[in-house]
Amino acid sequence: MWTARIHGIGSFDDSVALVGPAVAVCTAVTLVSDLVIGALLNTGVMASDVWMRDITRPSLTLGLVWAHLLGYVAAFLVGLPVVARNAHRLPWRYALPVGWATFAIYQGVLLVFVR
């Protein structure tokens, strides 16, 4: 295993057991904003043309969307290295790149299969 080369211990099962809850918690960062936006658009409180205009030009709405997206990325960039450290007993110097690589792979899978 690659973890043996960086002196990690643990198993695939250990990783999966921690990655699932980490992904759930990190994804929850965007749930509040998605819920509010969905409610505003579906109830007609905010027109969809207004929403599209506000997220395609500099505005408070665009700033709030970017703030939530940055929170999402920050949660993953912190959460997944913590998983690598705890699941495989890695030192931080190895846990950070492993966690960040995991995030890149996760986003790649989302891009390919969810878009």
matplotlib code that plots the C-alpha trace (Angstrom):
import matplotlib.pyplot as plt

x = [0.0, 1.1, 0.5, 3.3, 5.8, 4.8, 4.7, 0.9, -1.2, -4.9, -7.0, -9.4, -12.3, -10.9, -10.7, -14.3, -15.7, -14.3, -14.6, -18.4, -19.2, -16.5, -18.1, -21.6, -20.4, -18.5, -21.3, -23.7, -21.9, -23.9, -27.2, -28.5, -27.8, -29.2, -32.4, -32.9, -32.3, -34.6, -37.3, -37.1, -37.1, -39.8, -42.2, -41.8, -40.3, -37.3, -37.8, -35.4, -34.3, -33.3, -31.4, -29.5, -28.7, -27.4, -25.1, -23.6, -22.5, -20.8, -23.5, -24.1, -25.8, -22.7, -20.5, -22.6, -22.5, -18.7, -18.5, -20.5, -18.4, -15.2, -16.6, -17.3, -13.8, -12.3, -14.3, -13.0, -9.4, -9.5, -11.8, -10.1, -6.6, -8.1, -9.6, -6.2, -4.4, -6.9, -7.6, -3.9, -2.1, -0.2, 1.8, 0.4, 3.1, 1.7, -2.0, -2.3, -1.4, -3.3, -6.4, -6.1, -5.5, -8.6, -10.6, -9.4, -10.4, -13.8, -14.5, -13.3, -15.8, -18.6, -17.7, -17.8, -20.9, -23.1, -22.8]
y = [0.0, 3.6, 4.4, 1.9, 4.1, 7.1, 5.1, 5.1, 2.4, 1.7, 0.1, 1.0, 0.3, 2.8, 5.4, 4.7, 4.8, 8.3, 9.7, 9.2, 11.4, 13.9, 14.4, 14.7, 17.4, 19.3, 19.2, 20.5, 23.8, 24.6, 23.1, 26.3, 28.5, 26.0, 25.6, 29.4, 29.9, 27.0, 28.3, 31.9, 30.8, 28.2, 30.4, 33.3, 35.6, 36.0, 35.8, 33.5, 36.2, 38.4, 35.5, 34.9, 38.5, 38.8, 35.8, 36.8, 40.3, 41.8, 42.0, 41.1, 37.9, 36.9, 37.7, 35.5, 32.6, 32.8, 33.0, 29.8, 28.1, 29.1, 27.7, 24.4, 24.2, 25.2, 22.5, 19.8, 21.1, 20.8, 17.8, 15.3, 15.7, 15.1, 11.9, 10.9, 11.6, 9.7, 6.8, 6.1, 7.7, 10.0, 13.0, 16.3, 16.7, 13.6, 14.0, 17.4, 16.4, 13.1, 14.9, 17.5, 14.9, 13.1, 16.3, 16.8, 13.2, 13.7, 16.9, 15.1, 12.3, 14.9, 16.8, 13.6, 12.0, 14.7, 17.6]
z = [0.0, -0.6, 3.1, 4.0, 2.2, 4.3, 7.5, 7.8, 9.2, 8.8, 6.2, 3.3, 5.7, 8.2, 5.4, 4.2, 7.7, 8.2, 4.7, 4.5, 7.6, 6.6, 3.2, 4.7, 7.2, 4.6, 2.1, 4.8, 4.6, 1.4, 2.5, 4.2, 1.3, -1.2, 0.9, 1.2, -2.6, -3.5, -1.3, -2.6, -6.2, -5.9, -3.9, -6.3, -3.7, -6.0, -9.8, -11.6, -14.0, -11.0, -9.5, -12.8, -13.2, -9.6, -9.9, -13.2, -12.3, -9.3, -6.5, -2.9, -4.1, -6.0, -3.0, -0.8, -3.3, -3.4, 0.4, 0.7, -2.0, -0.3, 3.0, 1.2, -0.2, 3.2, 5.0, 2.7, 2.8, 6.6, 6.9, 4.6, 5.9, 9.4, 8.0, 6.5, 9.8, 12.0, 9.7, 8.9, 11.8, 9.4, 10.4, 9.1, 6.5, 4.8, 5.8, 4.1, 0.6, 0.9, 2.0, -0.6, -3.3, -2.1, -2.4, -6.0, -6.9, -5.2, -7.2, -10.4, -9.8, -9.1, -12.3, -14.4, -13.0, -11.5, -14.0]

ax = plt.figure().add_subplot(projection="3d")
ax.plot(x, y, z, "-o")
ax.set_aspect("equal")
plt.show()
